[in-house]
Amino acid sequence: MPAPAFLDLPARTAKPRRSGITHVLDAGIPLCQAADLLDTCGAYVDVWKLGWGVAYLDPNLDAKLELLASHRVLASPGGTLLEIAWSQGRSAEFLDWARACGFPCVEVSAGTVPMDAAAQAGLIAEAAEDFIVLAEVGAKDPGVRLPPAEWAASVTRALQAGATWVIAEGRASGTVGIYSPSGEVREDVVEAMADAAGTDSLVFEAPREGQQAWFVRRFGPDVNLANIRPADALALETLRLSLRADTYRARSAGPVAACPK
């Protein structure tokens, strides 16, 4: 049966996308489950991150990367893995391994091991010679509350170093970085980053439905969102296309309401 086309829906960018990307977090799902999910939602997934050190341990990594490429989904190892390699003086070996595996992307983060801004910028520049780089900014520590100007400066540095996208830290919990401990969006931080770089280069980690809806209402259907569970990619697309009450009611509404917890 052909796909339905009788509704008036917001315009969406098509793959391969630079804006409006859905970046999912694979916490170690089996290959067969990934195949089933991609058969359903592959058209709506743009970047697939094998979180933390999952890619280093997955015995089916080659098959998973081949599967992702067949669905035109960019694969990336977790930023934590590169941080650990860097801390052991083995970042070059990591990049050689990622290149040999066939990863089109790498993430350069600085939230697990101590790494200053200059070191992160150097890693971004080195990785950008061969990969699409997603640079993560912000602190994972819930006790660290960076001011908006510092977030904006980090975004600018990452882009100048060669990153294609800059990921705004929110973690899988959605309770740190660009969020308060209760999960509400730190709007001053988000606006400062958007003012510094625009939204096409920013990817906001938004694991919770309420957070996803807030960003769609604020920036439209082509906002870049990350830390999405693979099983939630189709549901996120319904938010983007105003096929849910959370975003349908806001299509012609005024100011964005506060992010629900």
NORZI-V453186 format. One record per residue. N is the residue number from 0. PHI is phi as a letter, one per 20 degrees, with the letter a starting at -180 (none if undefined). PSI is psi in radians with two decimals (999 if undefined). OMEGA is omega in radians with two decimals (none if undefined). Layout:
# NORZI-V453186
[[N:PHI:PSI:OMEGA] [N:PHI:PSI:OMEGA]]
This chain:
# NORZI-V453186
[[0:none:2.33:3.13] [1:f:2.69:3.12] [2:f:2.46:3.13] [3:f:2.64:-3.13] [4:b:0.55:-3.05] [5:e:-0.03:-3.13] [6:d:2.65:3.03] [7:e:1.86:-3.06] [8:d:2.78:3.09] [9:f:2.57:3.08] [10:f:2.50:3.13] [11:c:2.52:3.02] [12:f:2.72:-3.14] [13:d:2.72:3.08] [14:f:2.51:-0.04] [15:f:2.25:-3.03] [16:e:2.54:2.92] [17:d:-0.60:3.08] [18:c:2.71:-3.10] [19:n:0.40:-3.08] [20:f:2.55:2.97] [21:d:2.07:-3.04] [22:d:1.96:-3.05] [23:d:2.74:-3.13] [24:d:1.98:3.10] [25:e:1.95:-3.13] [26:e:0.25:3.10] [27:o:0.54:-3.10] [28:f:2.57:-3.12] [29:f:2.74:-3.11] [30:g:-0.76:-3.11] [31:f:-0.63:3.11] [32:f:-0.69:3.09] [33:f:-0.69:3.13] [34:f:-0.75:3.13] [35:f:-0.76:-3.13] [36:f:-0.75:-3.12] [37:f:-0.54:3.06] [38:f:-0.55:-3.11] [39:e:-0.77:-2.96] [40:c:0.21:-3.10] [41:g:-0.54:-3.14] [42:f:-0.30:-3.06] [43:d:0.04:-3.13] [44:d:2.31:-3.08] [45:d:-0.71:3.13] [46:c:2.35:-3.12] [47:c:1.90:-3.14] [48:e:2.19:2.99] [49:e:1.77:-2.89] [50:f:2.67:3.02] [51:l:-2.10:3.12] [52:d:0.38:-3.09] [53:g:-0.75:-3.09] [54:f:-0.51:-3.11] [55:f:-0.40:-3.05] [56:d:-0.30:-3.01] [57:f:2.01:-3.14] [58:f:-0.29:-3.14] [59:d:0.46:-3.05] [60:g:-0.81:-3.11] [61:g:-0.79:-3.12] [62:f:-0.63:3.14] [63:f:-0.71:3.11] [64:f:-0.67:3.09] [65:f:-0.71:3.11] [66:f:-0.81:-3.12] [67:f:-0.75:3.13] [68:f:-0.61:-3.14] [69:f:-0.41:3.09] [70:e:0.20:-3.13] [71:l:0.78:3.10] [72:d:2.21:3.12] [73:f:2.30:-3.13] [74:d:2.52:3.14] [75:b:2.36:2.95] [76:f:2.84:-3.12] [77:f:2.60:3.13] [78:f:-0.53:3.14] [79:g:-0.64:-3.12] [80:f:-0.75:3.10] [81:f:-0.66:3.09] [82:g:-0.79:-3.14] [83:f:-0.75:3.10] [84:f:-0.77:3.13] [85:f:-0.75:-3.11] [86:f:-0.42:3.12] [87:e:0.15:3.14] [88:m:0.47:-3.05] [89:c:0.56:3.13] [90:f:-0.62:3.11] [91:f:-0.70:3.11] [92:f:-0.67:3.09] [93:f:-0.82:-3.11] [94:f:-0.65:3.06] [95:f:-0.75:3.13] [96:f:-0.81:-3.13] [97:f:-0.67:3.11] [98:f:-0.76:-3.13] [99:f:-0.61:3.11] [100:f:-0.52:-3.10] [101:n:0.33:3.06] [102:f:2.23:3.04] [103:e:-0.35:-3.07] [104:c:2.68:2.88] [105:c:2.67:3.06] [106:d:2.31:3.09] [107:d:1.85:-3.13] [108:d:3.02:-3.13] [109:b:0.76:-3.04] [110:d:-0.10:-3.08] [111:d:-0.75:3.11] [112:d:2.66:3.13] [113:f:2.13:-3.14] [114:b:2.13:-3.11] [115:e:2.99:-3.04] [116:f:-0.65:-3.13] [117:f:-0.70:3.13] [118:f:-0.73:3.11] [119:f:-0.73:3.12] [120:f:-0.68:3.10] [121:f:-0.71:3.09] [122:f:-0.71:3.11] [123:g:-0.85:-3.11] [124:f:-0.72:3.13] [125:f:-0.80:-3.12] [126:f:-0.60:-3.07] [127:f:-0.22:3.09] [128:f:-0.48:-3.06] [129:c:-0.19:-3.01] [130:c:2.77:2.83] [131:f:2.16:-3.05] [132:d:2.25:2.95] [133:d:2.00:-3.11] [134:d:2.21:-3.14] [135:e:2.38:3.09] [136:c:2.73:-3.13] [137:o:2.89:-3.07] [138:d:2.43:3.05] [139:e:-0.39:-3.10] [140:f:2.09:-3.13] [141:f:-0.29:3.13] [142:e:-0.14:-3.13] [143:d:2.14:-3.12] [144:c:1.60:-3.08] [145:f:2.49:3.12] [146:f:2.73:-3.11] [147:g:-0.72:-3.10] [148:f:-0.60:3.12] [149:f:-0.67:3.05] [150:f:-0.82:-3.12] [151:f:-0.73:3.14] [152:f:-0.67:3.12] [153:f:-0.70:3.10] [154:f:-0.82:-3.12] [155:f:-0.77:3.13] [156:f:-0.75:-3.10] [157:f:-0.74:3.13] [158:f:-0.71:3.12] [159:f:-0.52:-3.14] [160:f:-0.30:3.09] [161:p:0.11:3.12] [162:f:2.51:3.03] [163:e:-0.78:3.09] [164:c:2.63:3.05] [165:d:2.14:-3.11] [166:e:2.24:3.09] [167:e:2.09:-3.02] [168:f:2.30:3.03] [169:b:-0.21:-3.09] [170:m:3.02:-3.14] [171:f:-0.29:-3.14] [172:e:-0.42:-3.06] [173:m:0.63:-3.08] [174:c:0.18:3.12] [175:c:3.12:3.04] [176:m:-1.94:-3.11] [177:e:0.12:3.13] [178:c:2.69:2.98] [179:f:2.92:3.11] [180:g:-0.38:3.11] [181:e:-0.02:3.07] [182:n:0.07:3.12] [183:f:2.53:-3.13] [184:f:2.34:3.00] [185:e:1.56:-2.98] [186:f:-0.59:-3.14] [187:f:-0.63:3.11] [188:f:-0.82:-3.13] [189:f:-0.79:-3.12] [190:f:-0.64:3.12] [191:f:-0.72:3.12] [192:f:-0.74:3.13] [193:f:-0.67:3.10] [194:f:-0.59:-3.08] [195:f:-0.58:-2.97] [196:c:-0.06:-2.99] [197:m:3.04:-3.06] [198:e:-0.30:-3.12] [199:f:-0.54:-3.10] [200:e:-0.08:-3.11] [201:d:2.46:3.06] [202:c:2.04:-3.06] [203:e:2.11:3.05] [204:f:2.18:-3.03] [205:b:1.33:-3.07] [206:f:-0.37:-3.07] [207:e:2.55:-3.12] [208:g:-0.75:-3.14] [209:f:-0.65:3.10] [210:f:-0.76:3.10] [211:g:-0.79:-3.13] [212:f:-0.67:3.13] [213:f:-0.82:-3.10] [214:f:-0.67:3.10] [215:f:-0.74:3.12] [216:f:-0.65:-3.07] [217:f:-0.76:-3.00] [218:d:-0.06:3.10] [219:n:3.09:-3.03] [220:f:-0.35:-3.09] [221:d:0.53:2.99] [222:f:2.55:3.13] [223:e:2.20:-3.09] [224:c:2.50:-3.07] [225:c:3.07:-3.07] [226:l:0.65:3.06] [227:e:2.32:3.04] [228:f:2.38:-3.12] [229:g:-0.65:-3.13] [230:f:-0.22:-3.10] [231:d:0.07:-3.07] [232:f:-0.70:3.14] [233:f:-0.71:3.10] [234:f:-0.68:3.09] [235:f:-0.69:3.14] [236:f:-0.57:3.09] [237:f:-0.56:3.03] [238:f:-0.77:-3.13] [239:f:-0.65:-3.04] [240:e:0.26:3.10] [241:l:0.63:3.08] [242:e:0.34:3.06] [243:c:2.68:-3.09] [244:g:-0.57:-3.08] [245:g:-0.57:-3.11] [246:d:-0.40:3.14] [247:f:-0.74:-3.10] [248:f:-0.40:-3.06] [249:e:-0.04:-3.03] [250:g:-0.63:3.14] [251:c:0.35:-3.10] [252:e:3.13:-3.12] [253:e:-2.32:-3.06] [254:g:2.64:3.13] [255:f:2.35:3.11] [256:f:2.91:3.12] [257:f:2.58:-3.14] [258:f:2.22:3.09] [259:f:2.68:-3.14] [260:f:999:none]]
